[in-house]
Amino acid sequence: MDDQDIEELAGRAAAGDGNALDALLTRIEPQVLRQCLRFLPCRQDAEEACQDALLQVARNINGFAGRSRFSTWLYAVTANCARQTYRSLKRRAGEQPTALLPVDAADPRTTSVIAGSRLDLLDALERLEAHRPELVPALVLRDLSQLSYEEIADHLGVPVGTLKSRIHDARRHVRASLAGTAEL
């Protein structure tokens, strides 16, 4: 089954075809899990985010208007679910007794450099979203989901030039945040 088949299944599912929705969810699950793993270093956390994303697709497929490709819409849904899972994990860790390590202080003995960097990036995205929320979707869809400028511009409903400007600003803010010189 190729991308065109997925787009067709999505269109049928959006029109209310339950069998198409079941087939769509089965088909996209591996892709959604891979994307969640880009955000979340722990497989269990990524699997939780994947299930949340699939649930959001099932609940909101009728809201998929076909304005952009289904795959672009799916990337946005999945990225939002992965980031929400991270926020939830971080909140839960903050509620734990202080004898446990907090989520935002990665233990270098048990956390890889890549995983620690992902957590730092997620924290930087949270700070950016608090001050400049319009920049986050463009950056996430370009740098983490690796969509083309044209796909993202179409999905967000902005000109490519505006999109590139947002991505540039978002990258600058995230770099400053990671360096501890936040300029938000």
Contacts in CASP RR format, 6 or more apart in sequence:
PFRMAT RR
TARGET T0000
AUTHOR 0000-0000-0000
METHOD contacts of the structure
MODEL  1
MDDQDIEELAGRAAAGDGNALDALLTRIEPQVLRQCLRFLPCRQDAEEAC
QDALLQVARNINGFAGRSRFSTWLYAVTANCARQTYRSLKRRAGEQPTAL
LPVDAADPRTTSVIAGSRLDLLDALERLEAHRPELVPALVLRDLSQLSYE
EIADHLGVPVGTLKSRIHDARRHVRASLAGTAEL
1 27 0 8 1.000
3 71 0 8 1.000
5 27 0 8 1.000
6 24 0 8 1.000
6 27 0 8 1.000
6 28 0 8 1.000
6 70 0 8 1.000
6 71 0 8 1.000
7 69 0 8 1.000
7 70 0 8 1.000
7 71 0 8 1.000
9 20 0 8 1.000
9 23 0 8 1.000
9 24 0 8 1.000
9 27 0 8 1.000
10 20 0 8 1.000
10 24 0 8 1.000
10 61 0 8 1.000
10 64 0 8 1.000
10 70 0 8 1.000
11 20 0 8 1.000
11 64 0 8 1.000
11 66 0 8 1.000
11 70 0 8 1.000
12 20 0 8 1.000
13 20 0 8 1.000
13 21 0 8 1.000
13 24 0 8 1.000
13 61 0 8 1.000
14 61 0 8 1.000
14 62 0 8 1.000
14 63 0 8 1.000
14 64 0 8 1.000
14 65 0 8 1.000
14 66 0 8 1.000
16 61 0 8 1.000
16 62 0 8 1.000
21 58 0 8 1.000
21 61 0 8 1.000
24 57 0 8 1.000
24 61 0 8 1.000
25 54 0 8 1.000
25 57 0 8 1.000
25 58 0 8 1.000
28 54 0 8 1.000
28 57 0 8 1.000
28 74 0 8 1.000
29 50 0 8 1.000
29 54 0 8 1.000
31 74 0 8 1.000
32 50 0 8 1.000
32 53 0 8 1.000
32 54 0 8 1.000
32 74 0 8 1.000
32 78 0 8 1.000
33 46 0 8 1.000
33 47 0 8 1.000
33 50 0 8 1.000
35 75 0 8 1.000
35 78 0 8 1.000
35 79 0 8 1.000
35 82 0 8 1.000
35 145 0 8 1.000
36 45 0 8 1.000
36 46 0 8 1.000
36 47 0 8 1.000
36 49 0 8 1.000
36 50 0 8 1.000
36 53 0 8 1.000
36 78 0 8 1.000
36 81 0 8 1.000
36 82 0 8 1.000
36 85 0 8 1.000
37 43 0 8 1.000
37 46 0 8 1.000
38 82 0 8 1.000
38 118 0 8 1.000
38 144 0 8 1.000
38 145 0 8 1.000
39 46 0 8 1.000
39 49 0 8 1.000
39 79 0 8 1.000
39 82 0 8 1.000
39 83 0 8 1.000
39 86 0 8 1.000
39 118 0 8 1.000
39 122 0 8 1.000
39 144 0 8 1.000
40 46 0 8 1.000
40 49 0 8 1.000
40 82 0 8 1.000
40 85 0 8 1.000
40 86 0 8 1.000
40 118 0 8 1.000
41 111 0 8 1.000
41 112 0 8 1.000
41 114 0 8 1.000
41 115 0 8 1.000
41 116 0 8 1.000
41 118 0 8 1.000
41 119 0 8 1.000
42 115 0 8 1.000
45 85 0 8 1.000
45 86 0 8 1.000
45 89 0 8 1.000
46 82 0 8 1.000
48 85 0 8 1.000
49 78 0 8 1.000
49 81 0 8 1.000
49 82 0 8 1.000
49 84 0 8 1.000
49 85 0 8 1.000
49 86 0 8 1.000
50 78 0 8 1.000
50 81 0 8 1.000
52 81 0 8 1.000
52 84 0 8 1.000
52 85 0 8 1.000
53 74 0 8 1.000
53 77 0 8 1.000
53 78 0 8 1.000
53 81 0 8 1.000
53 82 0 8 1.000
56 77 0 8 1.000
56 80 0 8 1.000
56 81 0 8 1.000
57 74 0 8 1.000
57 77 0 8 1.000
60 77 0 8 1.000
64 70 0 8 1.000
64 73 0 8 1.000
66 73 0 8 1.000
67 154 0 8 1.000
67 155 0 8 1.000
68 151 0 8 1.000
68 154 0 8 1.000
68 155 0 8 1.000
69 151 0 8 1.000
69 154 0 8 1.000
72 141 0 8 1.000
72 147 0 8 1.000
72 151 0 8 1.000
72 152 0 8 1.000
72 154 0 8 1.000
72 155 0 8 1.000
73 155 0 8 1.000
75 141 0 8 1.000
75 145 0 8 1.000
75 147 0 8 1.000
76 137 0 8 1.000
76 141 0 8 1.000
76 145 0 8 1.000
76 155 0 8 1.000
78 145 0 8 1.000
79 137 0 8 1.000
79 140 0 8 1.000
79 141 0 8 1.000
79 144 0 8 1.000
79 145 0 8 1.000
83 122 0 8 1.000
83 125 0 8 1.000
83 126 0 8 1.000
83 140 0 8 1.000
86 119 0 8 1.000
86 122 0 8 1.000
87 126 0 8 1.000
89 103 0 8 1.000
90 103 0 8 1.000
90 104 0 8 1.000
93 100 0 8 1.000
93 102 0 8 1.000
93 103 0 8 1.000
94 102 0 8 1.000
94 103 0 8 1.000
101 107 0 8 1.000
103 119 0 8 1.000
104 119 0 8 1.000
104 123 0 8 1.000
106 115 0 8 1.000
106 116 0 8 1.000
106 119 0 8 1.000
111 119 0 8 1.000
120 178 0 8 1.000
121 174 0 8 1.000
121 178 0 8 1.000
123 177 0 8 1.000
124 173 0 8 1.000
124 174 0 8 1.000
124 177 0 8 1.000
124 178 0 8 1.000
125 136 0 8 1.000
125 139 0 8 1.000
125 140 0 8 1.000
125 174 0 8 1.000
127 177 0 8 1.000
127 182 0 8 1.000
127 184 0 8 1.000
128 135 0 8 1.000
128 136 0 8 1.000
128 139 0 8 1.000
128 170 0 8 1.000
128 173 0 8 1.000
128 174 0 8 1.000
128 177 0 8 1.000
128 184 0 8 1.000
129 136 0 8 1.000
130 184 0 8 1.000
131 173 0 8 1.000
131 184 0 8 1.000
132 169 0 8 1.000
132 170 0 8 1.000
132 173 0 8 1.000
132 184 0 8 1.000
134 166 0 8 1.000
135 166 0 8 1.000
135 167 0 8 1.000
135 169 0 8 1.000
135 170 0 8 1.000
135 173 0 8 1.000
136 170 0 8 1.000
137 156 0 8 1.000
138 152 0 8 1.000
138 156 0 8 1.000
138 163 0 8 1.000
138 166 0 8 1.000
138 167 0 8 1.000
138 170 0 8 1.000
139 166 0 8 1.000
139 167 0 8 1.000
139 170 0 8 1.000
139 171 0 8 1.000
139 174 0 8 1.000
141 147 0 8 1.000
141 151 0 8 1.000
141 152 0 8 1.000
141 155 0 8 1.000
141 156 0 8 1.000
142 149 0 8 1.000
142 152 0 8 1.000
142 167 0 8 1.000
143 167 0 8 1.000
143 171 0 8 1.000
147 155 0 8 1.000
149 160 0 8 1.000
149 163 0 8 1.000
149 164 0 8 1.000
150 160 0 8 1.000
152 163 0 8 1.000
153 159 0 8 1.000
153 160 0 8 1.000
153 161 0 8 1.000
153 162 0 8 1.000
153 163 0 8 1.000
156 163 0 8 1.000
158 166 0 8 1.000
172 183 0 8 1.000
173 182 0 8 1.000
173 183 0 8 1.000
173 184 0 8 1.000
176 182 0 8 1.000
176 183 0 8 1.000
176 184 0 8 1.000
177 184 0 8 1.000
END
